[in-house]
Amino acid sequence: MSELTFDAVVVGGGIVGCSAAFFLAREGWKVAVVERDSLACGTSSKSFAWINGTSKTADENYHRLNARGLAAYCELAVEFGEEALGLNPSGTLNVVQKSDAANYAATQEQARQLAAYDYPAAWVDIHALRRMEPHMTLPDDAEALFAMADHCLDAPKFVRFMASQVQALGGTVLEDCAAQSLVAQDDGQVTGLETDQGTLKTRHVVVAAGPGTAEVLSMLTGYDAFATRFPLHQVPGLLVRTPNLLPHRRIRHVVYSSISPEIHMLPDFNGGLKIGSDETDGMVTVDSTPDQLHNVASILLDRAKDLLPGFPDRDCLDECTITLGIRPYPKDGHSLAGPLPGAKGLYVIATHSGITLAPALGGLMTELIATGQTPDMLKPFTLDRIEGF
Ligand SMILES: Cc1cc2nc3c(=O)[nH]c(=O)nc-3n(C[C@H](O)[C@H](O)[C@H](O)COP(=O)(O)OP(=O)(O)OC[C@H]3O[C@@H](n4cnc5c(N)ncnc54)[C@H](O)[C@@H]3O)c2cc1C
């Protein structure tokens, strides 16, 4: 293996790394993906995996980047088919009650903003809502923002598909292979990557290590300061995945309900539901015990039961899968993607909403690496915006 030479090596076999590798390989580059464990073992397999620009309206550049992610999935679906990619074009219902004045006004403002961005969305009344989600018990003053183009993703399946395409395009995917340090010339130009399986020669290394990005940069470069100064938070999130509930799928869309208590759910790929809540995320930490996670999962199942009377509630907890994922959350909330300032041949992609953004960032980073020019859409997200870096 120490003889192998690549045009680019990607560190991290999650959705972000495998998507970047796919677009590089498609550009004709000889690519390797180095994953220290197995593909999609990290955050990508513990994600709600809702593909959308709907929830990102505050900043236009960031909205458009997310909308580009959604568009990229649609293009991949035309080429490969939804089934191969693990895509469900479910659409999203953002359900709100008119009597909840603050949330109602905020959701209407969100709808106005989406219209201004030409993002496909419409407002639906209670009659339409009851037909769209017949299993849900909804108060008479419930209405919803319907984002019909949103999708949800079987993210591990998509990651494996991207990796298989990298291999089909002549690339290499190395699992159980941990990146350890960079090899560089005196002028700082990267010339290789040392791994626990040997050295890979390359002049381009892309770090896509998710929540571990800061530690990986420290390790690769030998600069401990990255571990404390790289502007990335690790934000835990708990999800419950029920067993197959068929013949009643229970919900058809991604549902974000602000009807108190708040909950979000989507139709999972096993015929069950995937359930989470921003509120219950605040009740878990990376150090939560299994009992604590179990208790929070019970709360989520109770909330689902409130909206879906036929749902088995916490009785099915033992058959559920509870996952605690760690979001790689940049301090200003927006993606970090581009060359590492001061380094030659070292690039980073670290982002929340990485399920939505992976194909957008992968395509844009490929353009940057291949041409040496930063695409306009990527400019607000490069790492030189970080002060004192
Ligand atoms: C609860 C929850 C809900 C979410 N919901 C959504 C959502 O609805 N929509 C959305 O778009 N996003 C969502 N996200 C965010 C999204 O899941 C992440 O942004 C995305 O999965 C990050 O992917 P990644 O490839 O960067 O990281 P990861 O999937 O963590 O991949 C990084 C990989 O790097 C590997 N690695 C680390 N160190 C090394 C090393 N030294 N050598 C080799 N490999 C290494 C790891 O093993 C890992 O496999 C959610 C996240 C969570 C936790």
The ligand as an ORCA input file, in Angstrom:
! r2SCAN-3c Opt
* xyz 0 1
  C     -29.767     13.790     15.831
  C     -29.263     14.407     14.544
  C     -30.174     14.841     13.588
  C     -29.712     15.408     12.407
  N     -30.633     15.751     11.459
  C     -30.212     16.203     10.261
  C     -31.160     16.431      9.244
  O     -32.371     16.196      9.407
  N     -30.720     16.911      8.039
  C     -29.391     17.165      7.825
  O     -29.056     17.614      6.720
  N     -28.456     16.922      8.784
  C     -28.833     16.452      9.991
  N     -27.919     16.193     10.963
  C     -26.510     16.514     10.723
  C     -25.850     15.479      9.826
  O     -26.205     14.194     10.233
  C     -24.319     15.663      9.878
  O     -24.003     16.999      9.497
  C     -23.612     14.698      8.926
  O     -23.981     13.366      9.178
  C     -22.103     14.835      9.071
  O     -21.505     13.901      8.192
  P     -19.932     13.730      8.153
  O     -19.625     12.828      7.030
  O     -19.293     15.078      8.185
  O     -19.570     13.079      9.575
  P     -19.602     11.548     10.018
  O     -20.772     10.833      9.497
  O     -19.402     11.528     11.508
  O     -18.328     10.932      9.293
  C     -17.010     11.227      9.716
  C     -16.206      9.951      9.584
  O     -14.826     10.261      9.811
  C     -14.250      9.096     10.379
  N     -12.955      9.458     10.990
  C     -12.745     10.208     12.097
  N     -11.416     10.276     12.343
  C     -10.787      9.569     11.375
  C      -9.422      9.267     11.097
  N      -8.417      9.690     11.878
  N      -9.139      8.507     10.011
  C     -10.141      8.045      9.205
  N     -11.456      8.289      9.438
  C     -11.762      9.045     10.507
  C     -15.315      8.655     11.384
  O     -15.126      7.285     11.751
  C     -16.593      8.903     10.605
  O     -17.044      7.743      9.929
  C     -28.317     15.593     12.167
  C     -27.408     15.152     13.124
  C     -27.872     14.555     14.294
  C     -26.866     14.046     15.304
*
